[in-house]
Amino acid sequence: MAGARGGIRLLVWLLTRAALLLCVLKAVTFPGPDVTTDVSVIYQGWYEVLRTGVFPPDDVAWQYPPGAALAVLSPGLLPFLGYAGAFFLLVLLCDALVYGLLEYAAGRAGGSARGVWAWIAGVPLLGPTGYARYDLMVTAVAVAALLAGTRRPRVLGVLAGFGALLKVWPVLLLVGLARGRTARRACGAAALTAGGLTLAAAAAMPGALAFASSQRDRGTEVESLGALVFHLARHAGWAGEVRLNYGSMEFLGPYVPLVSALALVLAAAAAGWLGVWRLRARVRGPGVPADAAFTAVLLFTVTSRVISPQYLLWLVGLAAVCLVSQGGRMGLPAALVLAATGVTVLEFPVWFAHVVASDPLGVGLIAVRNGLLVAAAGVACRRLWRGTVPGRTGAAVAAAALGDTARSVPGHVPHQGPEDRAPARGTR
């Protein structure tokens, strides 16, 4: 029976991926703007520059750490195909790698096929965008790191460090590691990998670190949480505009710098919450690192000035790793992420013109998608805290952190119960 169910999963994966390939190869026309131009125009243009031994000079759209050059150059490994065709094939292979790793994890003792199904469904829910960006390659590295990390912390560290050089966010895979030798080994391996490769890139190719200034100067992108302020303000006579800026459609005009700064404040607050959780948590059980990584990436996604559609691939991949463990506590947040992924394909590319115009349909889609992500982040934080921090609820600790010791805290638990002594199971 298990073999038959595995065969069904494989068949569904093959059919959905064939459909995606038909879309990106333009055998089937997908509604909305052509999402493959990032590959055939932008990536291929960078490819030609990178082949000369330098990073793209004076190109503000190049906002990636130096390891991204490997992803852009990788289609050169298949010279018998055109650039775009080779890129799509390599993304397909990374997709297959993630699927295979999840199937293997699901087949082990305590594994669950829920994570496999999340990946099978999540990637096509995003439409052809998933195959027309290099984020799926980065997600494959992150999934491999988390699945290896339960037994091989140094492997997790190497892959996390390498992933951080591809697109920064995989460094968050380290946030949930158990204190002591495991964390030291993984963090040390990550630092050596990232530091060594960065120095090598900077020495070999000029402009390796120029991406930092481009990221610093970005504004508020039309799909972000903060953009809802300006979508609504446009109907009240706000004097700003939407324009292509730093490679994406951003709001420009009065108060945009303020909202962008507030997004950075929220990101700092998210980092503070993670720091408090890290200090108080009892990290036990193989599922905690994945749960913590999923929660951390959710927090930094919703607080970002940019929530590009392909970011959902990160969340789908991490959610799949969480779900593949039957003891995982992230079922509801994962479902919310999958729902947000389905809405994302409607706001981009299908009805992106409505988003840019800030009409009711566009604003509604952004509000629903971002609302689902915010809800997923809130639920994930609550479940991670309650499943790993003994004795007191998240509300109690937040009040204590603010110095509000004079007020009694509702929900205070003076003594540990069995659920507190078994954080790997969590409290649902």
N, C-alpha and C positions, 0 to 999 in steps of 0.2 A: 504493500500500500504506500509506504514511504517513497519507494522508487517511482511509483505512478504519479504521486504528487510532485516529485522532483521533475519528472518528465513534462508535466503540465506547466510548471514554472519556466522551464527551459523553452518550451514552445511559445509561451506568452512573451518571454524576453526576445526571442528571435523575431516574432511578428512585429512587436512594437519597435524594435530597432530597425527592422527593414523599412517600416513606415517613416521613421526619422531620416534614414538615409535617402529615401525617395524625395523627402522635402528639401534637405540641404543640397542634394544634387539637382534639384529643380525639375525632377520628373513629375512632381506634384506641386502645384502652387499653393502655398500656405497664405492665409489672409494677412493683410498688413504689409508693412515695409519689408524689404528683403534683408533678413538678418545675417545672411552669409557674406555681406560686403566687408564685415570686419575681418574675415579670413582672406578673401580674394583681393582686397584693396589694402587694408591697414596692416594686417599681419604680413602679407607678402611684401609690402613696402618696407617694413621693418626688417624682414628677412634679407632683402637685398643690401640694406645698410649694415646689418650685423655681420654679414659674410665678409665685409671689408675689414672687420676687426675693431669696430667702434660701436658704441651705443648710439641710438638715434639722436643726433645733435639738435638742440633747440626745438624739439618736438614735445610740446606740453602734453600731448596725448600719451606719451610714454611715461607711465606712472607706476611702473612695476619694479620690484627689486631685481638684482642682476640675474638671478636664476631663471627669470622669465625668458631670457634669451634662449635657453635650452628648449623651451616649449615652442618658441617661434621658429627656431632653426630645425626642429625635429623632422618636419616634412622632407628635408634634404636627405634623410635616410632612405627615402623611397623615390629615387630619381626617375624611375620609370612611370611615375604618375605626375600629373600637374600638382602645383602647390596645394590648391584647395582640396583636391581629391585625396592627396596623401594625408593632409591634416585630418579630414573626416575619418579616414581609415584608422589613424592612430588614436583618435578619440574613441572610436568603436572598440578598439583593443583595450583601452583603459576601462571602458564601461564593462567589457567582458571580464576583465581582471577583478573589478569590484564585485560583480555578480558571482564569480567563482569563489572569491574569498568569503563572501557572505554565506554561500551554500555550504562551504566547508565548515564555517563556524556554526551554522544551524544544525549540521549533522553531528556535532560533538555532543557529549553529555551535557544536558541543560540548555542546549541551543533551541532556537525557535525560528520557524520559517517566516515569522512576521517581518523580520528585518529584510529578508530577501524580497518579499512582496512589496515592502515600502520602496526599495530601490527599483524594482521592476516597474512599478506604477509611477514613481516620482519623476524619473527622468523624462518620459514622454509627456507627462502633465505639463512640463515647461515648454513643450513644442520644440521646433528646430533650434531655438536659441541654445539649448543644452549641448548640441553638437557643433555650434558655430562660435564657441568661445573656448579658451584653454582651461577654464575652471574645472571641467570634469577631470582633466589630468591631475590637477592639484588635489581634488577630492579623492582620487584613487590613492595618492600618496598618504593622505590623512587616514583613510579607512585601513590601509595596510599597516600603518603605524599603530593605530589603536588595537587592532586585532592581534598584532604581534606583541604589544606591550604587556599583556597579562603575564607572559612568560619571559620575555626578552626586553627588559627596560632599555638596554643600550640600543637595540634596533629601533625601538620607539623614538629614542632621542635622535638618532641619526636621521630617521625619516622626517621627524618633526622639524629638525634644523634645515634639512633640504627643502621641505615644503614651505618653510618660512621664507626661503630665498626665491621661491616661485611666486608666492602671494601673501606673505606675512602672517595671515590668520592661523596657519597650522601651529604657530608657537603656543596657541592656547590649548593644544593637546596636553601640555605639561601641567596644567593648573590643578588637575585632580589626582595626581600621583600620590601614593602613600609616602609619608615622611620617612626619612632615613635613607638607607642604602639605595632603594629603588629610585627615589627622586634624585639623589646625587648622581647615580649612574646615568639616568636618562637626561637630566639637565646638563651634565658635563658633556655627554655625547652630542647633544643638540648645540651647545655653545661651540664646541670644537668644529663641528660640521659647518655651522653657519658662518662662524668667524673665519675659518680656513678658506672656504669657498668665496666669501666676500673679498678677502684680501687677494686671492688669486685672480678674481674677476677685475678688481680695481687695478691690479698690476698689469694685467694682460690687455684690458680694453678701456680706453678713456671713456668717462661719462658713466661709470657703473653706479654711482651714487646720486646721479642727478634726479632720479625719480622722487627723492624726498621733497624737493622744493615744489614739484608739480602737485604732489599730494597736499602739501601745506596750503597751497593757494586755491584749492577747490572751493566752490560755493555750495549752494543747496540745490541738489538735483531734483527734478520734478517728481520723481517717484519716492522720495524719502519721506520720513515721518514729518519733519519740519516743513516740507513743501506744502502740506495741507493748509498751513497758515496763509500762504500766498495764493494757493488755488482759490480759497474763499475770499481773500482780500481783493483779488482781481474783480470780483463782482461788486465790491464796495468802492471801486474807483482807484485802487492802488496803482501807482504810476510806473511800476516796473515792467519787465518783459521776460519772455522765455527765449533763450538763445543758445546755440551750440557753443559750449565753453569747456575747455579742457577735455574734449572728446565726448561730452554728453550734454543733454539738454538741461540747462540750469536756469534758475531764476536769478535775474540781475536787477538791482534797483534798491530803493530805500528799505532799510531794516534787514536786508539779506545778511550782511555781516553779523548782525546781532543774533539772528536765528541760527546761523552757522556756529557762532560762538557758544550758544546754548546747547547745541548738539554735542560740542566738545565737553561741556560741563556734565551733560548726562553720561557721556562715555566715561568720564572720570569717576562719576558716582557709581557706575556699573563696576569699574575696576575696584573701587573702594568696597563695594558689597562683596565682590569675589575675594578680596583680601581678608575681610572679616570672616567670611565663610571658611577660608583656608585655615585661619588661625584656630577656629573653633571646631572644625569638622573632625570626626573620626573616620578616616578613609579606610573602609574595609570592603572586601568583595571585589571581584573582577569587573563588575559593571560600573563602579563609581567613576573611574577616569573618563569613560565614554559619556556618562551622564553629565559630568562637570564640563567636559569639552563642549558638548552640545549646548548646555546652558550658557557658557561663556560666549560662544560664537553667536547664539541668539541675542544676547545682550548687546554685543558690539555691532550686530547687524541693525537692530532696531534703533540704536542711537547714532548710527552713521549719517553723515551728510549725503551719502549716496547709497541707495538700495537698488542696485542694478538687478535685472531679472536673474542673471546667472548666479547671483549670490545664493539663491534658493537651492542650487545644487550642493553647496557646502552643507546646508542644514539637512537636506534629504539624506546625504551620505552619512552624516553623524547620527541622525535619527535611526537609520537602518542599523548601525552598529549597536545603538542602545537597545533596539527592539529584538535583535538577534539573541539577546540574553533573556531567558524567561524570568529572571529576577529583576529585570529593568523596571524602572518606575516612570519612564517617559512616554508611556502609551498615548495619553491625551495630548501633550505637547507635540508629539510626532504627527498625530492626526491633524492637529491645527496647522502644522507646517505643510502637510500634503494639501490641505484645503487652500492654504495661501498660495501654493505653487499652481494649483488649478486656476485661481483668480489671476495670478501673474500673467499667464499666457493670454488672458483676455485684455489686460491693460498694455501688454507688449508681447507680440507685435499687433494683435488683432485690432484693438481700438486705441492705439497709441496716439493717433491724431486727436482723439477726444481728450486724452490726458493733457497733451500739449495745449489744447484750447481751453482747458479748465472748465469744460461744460459739465452739466450734471452727471452724465454717464462716466466721464473720465474721473471726476472727483469722487464719485461713488465707488468706482473700482479701486482707486488708491486707498480710500478710507477703509474699505472692507479688507483689502489685502494687508495693509499695515495694522489694522485692528486685530486680525488673526495672528500676526507675528507678535504684537505686543501681548496678547492673551497667552500665546505659547510661551513667551519669555517669563511672564508672571507665574504661570503654573509650574514651569520648569524650575524656577528659583524656589518656589515654595516646596516642591517635592524633593528637590536636592537638599534643601536645608533640613526639612523634617526627617529625611531618611538618613542623615549623616551627623547632625548636630544633636547631641543628647540633652535632655533636661528642659530646655527653654525654647519657645517658639521664635520664629524670625521676628515677630513684632516686638517681643520682649527685648531681644538683643538690639534691635534698631533703636528702641527707646533708651536703652542703657548707653548705647553709643552716642546718643545726642545729649547725655547727661541728665536725662529726665528720671532721676532716681526717687523723686518725691511722689510720683504717681504709681499706684499699683498697676501691675501689668496683667490684663486678662489673659487667661490661657496658660498661666504659669504652672509648670509641672514640677513640684518640689522633689519628687523622687523618680528615678528612672524606672520605667516599665520594661517588659521584655522587648517591646518594639524598639526602645532606645538602645538596648544592648545588641541589637542586630541591625545596624544601619544598612547593611547590604540589601535587606528586604524592603526597607522604606516604609513610609506611611502614606497610604493613598487617600 
